[in-house]
Amino acid sequence: MREEFIWASNIGEHPLYLIEIGKPEKAIDSLAEGIRKVCQNMNPRPVVLRLSDFKTSEYRDLKGGEKYEPEETSALLGWRGASRYYDPKYREAFKLEIKAIKKVREEYGLKNLWIMLPFVRTVEEAEKVIEIINAEGLKRGPDFKIWLMAEIPSNIILADKFNKLIDGYSIGSNDLTMLILGCDRDNETVGHIFDERNLAVKRAVRHLIDTAHKDGLPLASAGKLQAFTAQNSSASSSKAASTQ
């Protein structure tokens, strides 16, 4: 479940703008209500909420956003995902998301809500973000899992390190392919090079599956690379990601 859909359809205002005008509760309540509906319908099955991953250009489109967002020539590689969450300029806005999640879990009693961290560039970033989440009263445990969106080569190369901080992976093949092949997926000139079936991508996914399974972590998929992912399965059942 992507949080951006709720921001765009139910809120429409930049979180820092809402804080500035004294209406942070609007973000918390609207997010919580949107998330609640899905969790209630899915209960007791887990719902994994991917935390906000708007690009700066998308945040600028929200009401009040131009004041808080820089102009970036390559928003896909800019201020997005985890790098925003612990940044002093955005941290208070990120806390609104966590408060909404806590409200769904504690006030509404929907413990089937888990979270996923998107676009985490380094292990240190993951640690900083999880520290903020912990400080807001949410900690990993039997009924609260933290997943990672594996969409950056560093997530694959350092999977053994990330394994210690999280409970599972979702493979974000769109960004992963872009970053492995060095190909801007929004650039029509080089778009023909973008191919999630490329051997380099297959080998990266194979490595992630093997490394995750060594520590018993499950995997799921996002993007188009459905054939090369696995969830709660043994490594032998994931041969679609063969690097041969």
PEZIQUI-V225823 format. One record per residue. N is the residue number from 0. PHI is phi in degrees with one decimal (none if undefined). D_FIRST is the distance of its C-alpha to the first C-alpha in Angstrom with 2 decimals. Layout:
N_PHI_D_FIRST / N_PHI_D_FIRST
//
This chain:
0_none_0.00 / 1_-99.2_3.80 / 2_-66.9_6.48 / 3_-58.1_9.04 / 4_-61.1_8.71 / 5_-70.5_9.89 / 6_-59.1_12.49 / 7_-71.8_13.78 / 8_-93.0_14.10 / 9_-105.4_14.91 / 10_-114.0_16.53 / 11_73.6_17.96 / 12_-126.0_19.93 / 13_-67.1_19.97 / 14_-59.8_19.39 / 15_-69.6_22.78 / 16_-64.4_24.41 / 17_-63.8_23.27 / 18_-65.6_24.71 / 19_-62.3_27.86 / 20_-90.9_28.53 / 21_78.8_28.02 / 22_-125.5_24.89 / 23_-63.8_22.27 / 24_-64.0_21.60 / 25_-61.9_20.23 / 26_-66.1_17.24 / 27_-61.2_16.88 / 28_-67.9_17.41 / 29_-67.6_15.30 / 30_-62.2_12.19 / 31_-60.4_13.10 / 32_-66.9_13.78 / 33_-63.8_10.60 / 34_-69.1_8.66 / 35_-56.5_11.72 / 36_-58.0_11.66 / 37_-70.1_8.60 / 38_-62.7_9.98 / 39_-65.6_13.37 / 40_-68.9_12.87 / 41_-91.8_11.54 / 42_-53.8_14.07 / 43_-93.0_15.57 / 44_-66.5_13.11 / 45_-65.8_10.83 / 46_-116.3_7.21 / 47_-100.3_6.20 / 48_-91.7_4.83 / 49_-78.2_5.95 / 50_-65.5_8.85 / 51_-56.7_10.50 / 52_-141.6_11.98 / 53_-62.6_14.03 / 54_-82.3_17.38 / 55_-59.7_20.51 / 56_-64.1_21.33 / 57_-77.8_18.14 / 58_-64.4_18.76 / 59_-65.1_22.31 / 60_-76.1_21.33 / 61_-75.6_20.14 / 62_-56.1_23.14 / 63_82.6_25.23 / 64_-68.9_23.40 / 65_-61.4_26.52 / 66_-69.4_28.22 / 67_-108.4_25.78 / 68_-109.2_24.63 / 69_-75.2_26.97 / 70_-82.9_27.82 / 71_-122.5_26.65 / 72_-76.2_28.10 / 73_-135.1_25.27 / 74_-63.4_22.06 / 75_-61.3_20.14 / 76_-110.2_22.28 / 77_-101.7_22.64 / 78_-80.1_21.36 / 79_-147.1_17.63 / 80_58.7_15.16 / 81_-60.2_17.00 / 82_-62.1_20.33 / 83_-78.9_19.59 / 84_-59.9_18.60 / 85_-100.1_22.09 / 86_-65.1_24.08 / 87_-53.2_26.52 / 88_-74.2_25.87 / 89_-128.0_22.20 / 90_-54.0_21.96 / 91_-65.2_22.45 / 92_-68.5_19.59 / 93_-61.9_17.25 / 94_-62.2_18.68 / 95_-63.1_17.46 / 96_-61.8_13.82 / 97_-67.0_15.16 / 98_-63.5_17.31 / 99_-65.5_14.56 / 100_-63.6_12.79 / 101_-63.0_16.33 / 102_-63.8_17.08 / 103_-63.0_14.41 / 104_-74.6_15.67 / 105_-97.4_19.32 / 106_-76.7_20.23 / 107_-89.9_18.14 / 108_70.7_18.63 / 109_-96.2_15.15 / 110_-78.4_15.49 / 111_-83.1_12.79 / 112_-88.4_10.32 / 113_-115.8_10.19 / 114_-131.6_9.26 / 115_-132.3_9.35 / 116_-95.0_11.99 / 117_-97.0_12.09 / 118_45.3_15.49 / 119_-98.1_17.72 / 120_-78.2_21.16 / 121_-137.2_23.31 / 122_-61.9_23.59 / 123_-62.9_25.11 / 124_-61.7_22.11 / 125_-58.4_19.97 / 126_-63.1_22.78 / 127_-64.3_23.01 / 128_-67.9_19.40 / 129_-63.4_19.46 / 130_-62.3_22.79 / 131_-65.6_21.41 / 132_-59.9_18.67 / 133_-62.0_21.55 / 134_-64.6_23.81 / 135_-85.9_21.47 / 136_97.3_21.83 / 137_-115.9_18.84 / 138_-131.6_20.04 / 139_-56.3_19.00 / 140_-170.6_20.47 / 141_-57.5_20.45 / 142_-115.4_17.70 / 143_-141.8_15.70 / 144_-109.0_14.49 / 145_-117.2_13.71 / 146_-103.6_12.42 / 147_-121.8_13.39 / 148_-79.9_12.26 / 149_-85.2_15.63 / 150_-139.9_16.42 / 151_-128.7_19.78 / 152_-51.2_23.04 / 153_-62.8_23.70 / 154_-63.8_20.73 / 155_-78.7_22.55 / 156_-62.6_26.07 / 157_-107.5_25.46 / 158_-58.0_23.11 / 159_-63.4_25.80 / 160_-80.6_25.52 / 161_-63.4_21.75 / 162_-52.3_21.93 / 163_-73.4_23.79 / 164_-107.5_21.11 / 165_-130.0_17.89 / 166_-118.0_16.90 / 167_176.1_15.19 / 168_-126.8_14.12 / 169_-119.0_11.71 / 170_-82.6_14.12 / 171_-91.8_13.36 / 172_-69.5_16.33 / 173_-64.2_16.63 / 174_-68.9_17.47 / 175_-60.8_19.13 / 176_-63.2_21.41 / 177_-57.8_22.23 / 178_-80.4_23.28 / 179_-71.3_25.17 / 180_-89.3_27.07 / 181_62.6_27.49 / 182_-124.4_26.46 / 183_-65.3_24.74 / 184_-70.0_22.42 / 185_-97.2_23.05 / 186_-100.8_26.80 / 187_-63.9_28.48 / 188_-65.0_31.57 / 189_-110.7_30.07 / 190_-59.1_27.14 / 191_-67.7_29.14 / 192_-79.9_28.97 / 193_-65.3_25.18 / 194_-152.6_24.71 / 195_-68.6_22.11 / 196_-91.7_24.89 / 197_-58.1_27.21 / 198_-57.9_28.93 / 199_-62.2_28.00 / 200_-68.6_24.27 / 201_-58.4_25.01 / 202_-66.1_27.06 / 203_-62.5_24.49 / 204_-65.1_21.88 / 205_-58.3_24.73 / 206_-63.3_25.61 / 207_-63.4_22.15 / 208_-59.4_22.00 / 209_-63.1_25.53 / 210_-69.1_25.10 / 211_-64.1_21.97 / 212_-68.4_23.73 / 213_-60.4_26.83 / 214_-104.6_25.12 / 215_74.1_23.30 / 216_-90.0_19.76 / 217_-81.5_17.28 / 218_-132.8_15.45 / 219_-136.2_12.72 / 220_-132.2_12.32 / 221_-138.3_10.65 / 222_85.2_13.04 / 223_-104.1_16.08 / 224_-87.6_17.55 / 225_-60.3_16.64 / 226_-71.0_20.25 / 227_-113.0_20.40 / 228_-123.6_17.74 / 229_-148.4_18.05 / 230_-136.7_16.32 / 231_52.5_18.72 / 232_-130.3_21.60 / 233_-80.7_24.85 / 234_-61.5_25.68 / 235_-68.4_28.07 / 236_-88.7_25.44 / 237_-112.0_23.83 / 238_-68.4_26.88 / 239_-62.2_25.08 / 240_-94.2_24.63 / 241_-54.5_28.40 / 242_-100.1_30.03 / 243_-74.3_33.31
//
